[in-house]
Amino acid sequence: MDRRSNLFPRNFKEELALAVRAEGIYIYDEKGNRYIDGCSGALISSLGHGVREVTDAISEQLEILAFAHPSRWRNRAIEEAAAEVAEITPGDLNYIWFVSGGSEATESAVKMARQYFIEKEGAGTSRHLVIGRWNSYHGSTLGSMAIGGNMPRRRYFSPMFKEHPKIQAHYCYRCPFGLEHPSCGVRCARELEDAIKRIGPQYVAAFIAEPIVGSTVGALVPPDEYWPMIREICDRYGALLIADEVMTGFGRTGKAFAVDHWNVVPDIMAAAKAMAAGYVPTGGVFASERLVDVFRKGSGAFMHGHTYNGNPLSGAATAATLRYMKRNGLFNNAFIQGEALGKAMMSLADIPIVGDVRGRGLMWGIEIVYDKVSKSPFPRGKRASAIVTAECMRRGLVIYPSGGMVDGVDGDNFMIAPPLNVTSEQVQEIVGILEQGLYSACDILLKTPV
Ligand SMILES: Cc1ncc(COP(=O)(O)O)c(C=O)c1O
């Protein structure tokens, strides 16, 4: 770490390489070393880096109108972005509330759900709880962490939360109920109904979940019955369904949104990351006609707002990103290259520390274990996912590590999620480097008993 730096870094004890430029799927450090951005940052840079069409649109907007406060002004760029987004959102999720990132999106979504019931039932409504899931992640602000279930990130701050109820996620590799699909009858989805009954439906405003779990567990795909069952339970008890598509949205899983795999239309959707593909911090909350109608006929105003809501730069970047995605068929490329990536990732299943390989589209995860038969994780102190990450990075591949999902402490996983315009040659190169990195990590991690 440069001792003269005035930065408060993410970790004072970790020395990071200096990124100096990026192009396509590659990032270069100050020594000229080239790295494949194998996880699109954190599933953000879906177009890859340096797309002129997007940077030009942003610079032009910057010159015309950089900012006009959303409480006084409309602006054309954000209107155009909203129209581009609404063209691909599921069902009638046609109204876009713009924000600056994923945590703001999920937190705005739960506030929208709460106010929906106030508009509908009056200020005395008891619907205020948002049921979430263990092993989920919805952001790092206090509100978004309270509805999330990522233990390593919650631990320090949970005494400061207003707690919300949690159910188990569809973690089939380590089923929390000790069952197996399909004989389980998707117990994890039915758990939502049990929770709503236990709490009392009159207190439940919404259920929030990631359609495919991202950073906490590593690309956890639910059984096909899961999301239709969840939709039906929410409808039966009058709770709103919020899909957190911050990581999965905008083509990442081979369809526009991950809920499209199951033809489920949520009431509210939160998105960010790939919405402006890392070019400008942007996010959005997408609301259904039914929900918006209640606001329109009620007070008319969402009691919420941030300075950067719907700023023109977000608008220009989002509109240009979506036009580029649509014109270049990137969702379809994610589907086609996703099949190739999945097949190649599955071929790594015999590596001694590879416990489970899972994913959809261009979002694949590997769970790292010490013992394949017992599925025992490495103890936290072994830093297994950090070692795999370092071994890949040394070979020019950036991957996305996470951990703590087995019991809130132990458990290691990582994701591979390259830009959506990755080619088949690049997919093979990524998996080739990953294989070398994993074998090298095996040598380090299995050298001594745990
Ligand atoms: C599913 C999900 N929701 C919310 C967030 C928070 O987004 P941000 O980091 O932009 O605040 C993330 C970030 O990784 C995420 O993966």
The ligand as a MOL file (V3000), in Angstrom:
LIG
                    3D

  0  0  0     0  0            999 V3000
M  V30 BEGIN CTAB
M  V30 COUNTS 16 16 0 0 0
M  V30 BEGIN ATOM
M  V30 1 C -28.3620 -9.1330 -5.5560 0
M  V30 2 C -27.7340 -7.8450 -5.1350 0
M  V30 3 N -28.4900 -6.8760 -4.5970 0
M  V30 4 C -27.9670 -5.6950 -4.2080 0
M  V30 5 C -26.6260 -5.4430 -4.3240 0
M  V30 6 C -26.0410 -4.1270 -3.8700 0
M  V30 7 O -25.6580 -3.3810 -4.9670 0
M  V30 8 P -24.6020 -2.1630 -4.8100 0
M  V30 9 O -23.3030 -2.7650 -4.4660 0
M  V30 10 O -24.6350 -1.5090 -6.1740 0
M  V30 11 O -25.1310 -1.2630 -3.7490 0
M  V30 12 C -25.7890 -6.4180 -4.8840 0
M  V30 13 C -24.3430 -6.1840 -5.0170 0
M  V30 14 O -23.5610 -7.0390 -5.2650 0
M  V30 15 C -26.3580 -7.6530 -5.2940 0
M  V30 16 O -25.6060 -8.6230 -5.8090 0
M  V30 END ATOM
M  V30 BEGIN BOND
M  V30 1 1 1 2
M  V30 2 1 2 3
M  V30 3 2 2 15
M  V30 4 2 3 4
M  V30 5 1 4 5
M  V30 6 1 5 6
M  V30 7 2 5 12
M  V30 8 1 6 7
M  V30 9 1 7 8
M  V30 10 2 8 9
M  V30 11 1 8 10
M  V30 12 1 8 11
M  V30 13 1 12 13
M  V30 14 1 12 15
M  V30 15 2 13 14
M  V30 16 1 15 16
M  V30 END BOND
M  V30 END CTAB
M  END
